[in-house]
Amino acid sequence: MKLTPLRKRRVKAGMSEDLVADYLGITKGSLSMIERGHDNLRLEYAAKLSKLYKCTVDDICRDLGVL
């Protein structure tokens, strides 16, 4: 499993895919697609992830190559 920047944030925070997917209200597969950049990240999810990972929405977008 390749550690993309967003996935590294999750791992560094010590959180499982199941935990983060449940927090976002999505499936584990959908989270995996987002972390790999294969699915568009909704602003709502970016905001929730930034709170969860204690970073900014800009950081999340940079991790995905959006900024």
DSSP file (Angstrom, degrees, kcal/mol; ACC not computed):
  #  RESIDUE AA STRUCTURE BP1 BP2  ACC     N-H-->O    O-->H-N    N-H-->O    O-->H-N    TCO  KAPPA ALPHA  PHI   PSI    X-CA   Y-CA   Z-CA
    1    1 A M              0   0    0      0, 0.0     2,-0.3     0, 0.0     0, 0.0   0.000 360.0 360.0 360.0 120.8    0.0    0.0    0.0
    2    2 A K        -     0   0    0      1,-0.1     2,-1.1    34,-0.0     5,-0.1  -0.577 360.0-131.8 -75.7 134.0    1.5    3.3   -1.1
    3    3 A L        -     0   0    0     -2,-0.3    -1,-0.1     4,-0.1    33,-0.0  -0.756  25.0-167.1 -91.1  99.6    1.4    6.0    1.5
    4    4 A T     >  -     0   0    0     -2,-1.1     4,-2.8     1,-0.1     5,-0.2  -0.373  38.7 -99.3 -74.7 163.7    0.0    9.1   -0.2
    5    5 A P  H  > S+     0   0    0      0, 0.0     4,-1.7     0, 0.0    59,-0.1   0.885 125.0  46.9 -54.9 -41.0    0.3   12.4    1.7
    6    6 A L  H  > S+     0   0    0     29,-0.4     4,-1.7    57,-0.4     5,-0.1   0.899 112.6  49.2 -69.5 -38.9   -3.3   12.2    2.9
    7    7 A R  H  > S+     0   0    0     28,-0.4     4,-2.6     1,-0.2     5,-0.2   0.883 107.3  56.2 -65.7 -37.6   -2.9    8.6    4.0
    8    8 A K  H  X S+     0   0    0     -4,-2.8     4,-3.0     1,-0.2     5,-0.2   0.893 104.2  53.7 -60.3 -39.5    0.3    9.6    5.8
    9    9 A R  H  X S+     0   0    0     -4,-1.7     4,-1.8    -5,-0.2    -1,-0.2   0.923 110.3  46.7 -59.8 -44.1   -1.7   12.1    7.8
   10   10 A R  H  <>S+     0   0    0     -4,-1.7     5,-2.2     2,-0.2     4,-0.4   0.935 114.6  45.8 -64.8 -46.1   -4.2    9.5    8.8
   11   11 A V  H ><5S+     0   0    0     -4,-2.6     3,-1.4     1,-0.2    -2,-0.2   0.916 111.6  52.0 -63.7 -43.6   -1.5    7.0    9.8
   12   12 A K  H 3<5S+     0   0    0     -4,-3.0    -1,-0.2     1,-0.3    -2,-0.2   0.849 107.3  53.5 -61.4 -34.1    0.5    9.7   11.7
   13   13 A A  T 3<5S-     0   0    0     -4,-1.8    -1,-0.3    -5,-0.2    -2,-0.2   0.556 114.9-121.5 -77.2  -7.4   -2.7   10.5   13.6
   14   14 A G  T < 5 +     0   0    0     -3,-1.4     2,-0.4    -4,-0.4    -3,-0.2   0.802  63.6 142.1  74.2  30.0   -3.0    6.9   14.5
   15   15 A M      < -     0   0    0     -5,-2.2    -1,-0.2     4,-0.0     2,-0.1  -0.843  44.6-133.1-110.6 141.5   -6.4    6.5   12.9
   16   16 A S     >  -     0   0    0     -2,-0.4     4,-2.1     1,-0.1     5,-0.2  -0.431  24.7-114.2 -84.4 162.0   -7.8    3.5   11.0
   17   17 A E  H  > S+     0   0    0      1,-0.2     4,-2.8     2,-0.2     5,-0.2   0.904 118.0  54.6 -59.5 -41.2   -9.6    3.6    7.7
   18   18 A D  H  > S+     0   0    0      1,-0.2     4,-2.5     2,-0.2    -1,-0.2   0.921 108.0  48.3 -59.9 -45.6  -12.7    2.4    9.4
   19   19 A L  H  > S+     0   0    0      2,-0.2     4,-2.2     1,-0.2    -1,-0.2   0.935 115.6  42.7 -61.8 -48.5  -12.6    5.1   12.0
   20   20 A V  H  X S+     0   0    0     -4,-2.1     4,-2.2     2,-0.2    -2,-0.2   0.900 113.7  51.6 -68.5 -41.1  -12.1    8.0    9.5
   21   21 A A  H  X>S+     0   0    0     -4,-2.8     5,-2.5    -5,-0.2     4,-1.4   0.923 111.4  47.9 -61.5 -43.7  -14.7    6.5    7.1
   22   22 A D  H  <5S+     0   0    0     -4,-2.5    -2,-0.2    -5,-0.2    -1,-0.2   0.909 109.7  53.1 -61.8 -42.3  -17.3    6.3    9.9
   23   23 A Y  H  <5S+     0   0    0     -4,-2.2    -1,-0.2     1,-0.2    -2,-0.2   0.883 114.7  41.3 -59.7 -40.1  -16.5    9.9   10.9
   24   24 A L  H  <5S-     0   0    0     -4,-2.2    -1,-0.2    -5,-0.1    -2,-0.2   0.666 111.0-121.9 -82.2 -16.8  -17.1   11.1    7.4
   25   25 A G  T  <5S+     0   0    0     -4,-1.4     2,-0.2     1,-0.3    -3,-0.2   0.826  74.1 111.2  77.4  33.1  -20.1    8.9    6.9
   26   26 A I  S   <S-     0   0    0     -5,-2.5    -1,-0.3    -6,-0.2    -2,-0.1  -0.781  72.1 -89.0-128.9 172.9  -18.7    7.1    3.9
   27   27 A T     >  -     0   0    0     -2,-0.2     4,-2.1     1,-0.1     5,-0.1  -0.408  33.6-115.4 -80.1 161.5  -17.4    3.6    3.1
   28   28 A K  H  > S+     0   0    0      1,-0.2     4,-2.3     2,-0.2     5,-0.1   0.870 118.4  55.2 -61.9 -37.2  -13.8    2.5    3.7
   29   29 A G  H  > S+     0   0    0      2,-0.2     4,-2.2     1,-0.2    -1,-0.2   0.891 106.1  50.2 -63.4 -40.2  -13.5    2.0   -0.1
   30   30 A S  H  > S+     0   0    0      2,-0.2     4,-2.2     1,-0.2    -2,-0.2   0.899 109.8  50.9 -65.1 -40.2  -14.6    5.6   -0.7
   31   31 A L  H  X S+     0   0    0     -4,-2.1     4,-3.0     2,-0.2    -2,-0.2   0.921 109.0  51.4 -62.1 -43.4  -12.1    6.9    1.8
   32   32 A S  H  X S+     0   0    0     -4,-2.3     4,-1.8     1,-0.2     6,-0.2   0.910 109.1  50.4 -59.8 -43.0   -9.4    4.9    0.0
   33   33 A M  H  <>S+     0   0    0     -4,-2.2     5,-2.6     2,-0.2     6,-0.7   0.901 112.2  47.6 -62.3 -41.3  -10.4    6.4   -3.3
   34   34 A I  H ><5S+     0   0    0     -4,-2.2     3,-1.5     4,-0.2    -2,-0.2   0.942 110.3  51.5 -64.5 -47.8  -10.2    9.9   -1.8
   35   35 A E  H 3<5S+     0   0    0     -4,-3.0   -29,-0.4     1,-0.3   -28,-0.4   0.828 111.4  47.7 -60.8 -31.9   -6.8    9.2   -0.2
   36   36 A R  T 3<5S-     0   0    0     -4,-1.8    -1,-0.3    -5,-0.2    -2,-0.2   0.490 115.2-116.2 -86.9  -3.3   -5.4    8.0   -3.5
   37   37 A G  T < 5S+     0   0    0     -3,-1.5    -3,-0.2    -4,-0.4    -2,-0.1   0.683  83.1 119.4  78.8  17.8   -6.8   11.0   -5.4
   38   38 A H      < +     0   0    0     -5,-2.6     2,-0.3    -6,-0.2    -4,-0.2   0.388  69.7  47.9 -96.0   2.7   -9.2    8.9   -7.5
   39   39 A D  S    S-     0   0    0     -6,-0.7     2,-0.2    -5,-0.2    -2,-0.1  -0.995  93.1-102.7-141.0 144.2  -12.3   10.6   -6.2
   40   40 A N        -     0   0    0     -2,-0.3     2,-0.6     1,-0.1    -6,-0.1  -0.456  34.4-129.9 -67.9 134.8  -13.2   14.2   -5.8
   41   41 A L        -     0   0    0     -2,-0.2     2,-0.1    -7,-0.1    -1,-0.1  -0.770  18.5-135.3 -88.6 119.6  -13.0   15.4   -2.3
   42   42 A R     >  -     0   0    0     -2,-0.6     4,-2.2     1,-0.1     3,-0.4  -0.466  17.1-122.3 -71.7 146.5  -16.1   17.3   -1.2
   43   43 A L  H  > S+     0   0    0      1,-0.2     4,-2.5     2,-0.2     5,-0.2   0.863 113.1  59.5 -57.3 -37.4  -15.5   20.5    0.8
   44   44 A E  H  > S+     0   0    0      1,-0.2     4,-1.9     2,-0.2    -1,-0.2   0.909 107.8  44.8 -57.6 -43.8  -17.5   19.0    3.6
   45   45 A Y  H  > S+     0   0    0     -3,-0.4     4,-3.0     2,-0.2     5,-0.2   0.887 110.2  54.1 -69.5 -39.3  -15.1   16.1    3.9
   46   46 A A  H  X S+     0   0    0     -4,-2.2     4,-2.3     1,-0.2    -2,-0.2   0.910 109.5  48.8 -61.0 -41.8  -12.0   18.4    3.6
   47   47 A A  H  X S+     0   0    0     -4,-2.5     4,-1.6     2,-0.2    -1,-0.2   0.916 113.4  46.3 -64.5 -43.4  -13.3   20.5    6.5
   48   48 A K  H  X S+     0   0    0     -4,-1.9     4,-2.5     1,-0.2    -2,-0.2   0.907 112.8  49.8 -66.2 -41.6  -13.9   17.4    8.7
   49   49 A L  H  X S+     0   0    0     -4,-3.0     4,-3.0     1,-0.2    -1,-0.2   0.887 106.8  55.1 -64.9 -38.2  -10.6   15.9    7.8
   50   50 A S  H  X>S+     0   0    0     -4,-2.3     5,-2.3    -5,-0.2     4,-0.5   0.886 111.2  44.8 -64.1 -37.1   -8.8   19.1    8.7
   51   51 A K  H ><5S+     0   0    0     -4,-1.6     3,-0.5     3,-0.2    -2,-0.2   0.927 115.2  47.7 -68.5 -44.4  -10.4   19.1   12.1
   52   52 A L  H 3<5S+     0   0    0     -4,-2.5    -2,-0.2     1,-0.2    -1,-0.2   0.895 120.1  37.0 -63.5 -42.1   -9.6   15.4   12.6
   53   53 A Y  H 3<5S-     0   0    0     -4,-3.0    -1,-0.2    -5,-0.2    -2,-0.2   0.400 107.8-123.1 -94.0   1.7   -6.0   15.7   11.5
   54   54 A K  T <<5S+     0   0    0     -4,-0.5     2,-0.2    -3,-0.5    -3,-0.2   0.946  74.2 104.7  55.6  54.6   -5.5   19.2   13.1
   55   55 A C  S   <S-     0   0    0     -5,-2.3    -1,-0.2    -6,-0.1     2,-0.2  -0.784  73.0 -82.7-143.5-173.3   -4.4   20.9    9.9
   56   56 A T     >  -     0   0    0     -2,-0.2     4,-1.7     1,-0.1     5,-0.1  -0.561  30.6-116.8 -96.1 163.2   -6.0   23.3    7.5
   57   57 A V  H  > S+     0   0    0      1,-0.2     4,-2.6     2,-0.2     5,-0.2   0.877 119.0  58.6 -62.0 -37.1   -8.3   22.6    4.6
   58   58 A D  H  > S+     0   0    0      1,-0.2     4,-2.8     2,-0.2    -1,-0.2   0.903 102.5  53.0 -58.9 -41.0   -5.5   24.0    2.4
   59   59 A D  H  > S+     0   0    0      2,-0.2     4,-2.3     1,-0.2    -1,-0.2   0.923 109.4  48.4 -60.0 -44.1   -3.1   21.3    3.7
   60   60 A I  H  X S+     0   0    0     -4,-1.7     4,-1.2     1,-0.2    -2,-0.2   0.926 112.6  48.1 -62.1 -45.0   -5.7   18.6    2.8
   61   61 A C  H  <>S+     0   0    0     -4,-2.6     5,-2.8     1,-0.2     6,-0.6   0.886 110.5  51.4 -64.9 -38.6   -6.1   20.1   -0.7
   62   62 A R  H ><5S+     0   0    0     -4,-2.8     3,-1.4     1,-0.2    -1,-0.2   0.900 104.4  57.5 -63.3 -40.1   -2.3   20.3   -1.1
   63   63 A D  H 3<5S+     0   0    0     -4,-2.3   -57,-0.4     1,-0.3    -1,-0.2   0.837 110.5  44.3 -58.8 -31.6   -2.0   16.6   -0.1
   64   64 A L  T 3<5S-     0   0    0     -4,-1.2    -1,-0.3    -3,-0.2    -2,-0.2   0.434 116.9-113.9 -93.6  -0.3   -4.3   15.8   -3.0
   65   65 A G  T < 5S+     0   0    0     -3,-1.4    -3,-0.2    -4,-0.3    -2,-0.1   0.703  81.8 123.1  77.0  19.2   -2.6   18.1   -5.4
   66   66 A V      <       0   0    0     -5,-2.8    -4,-0.2    -6,-0.2    -5,-0.1   0.811 360.0 360.0 -82.0 -31.2   -5.5   20.4   -5.7
   67   67 A L              0   0    0     -6,-0.6    -5,-0.2    -9,-0.2    -1,-0.2   0.372 360.0 360.0-109.4 360.0   -3.5   23.5   -4.7
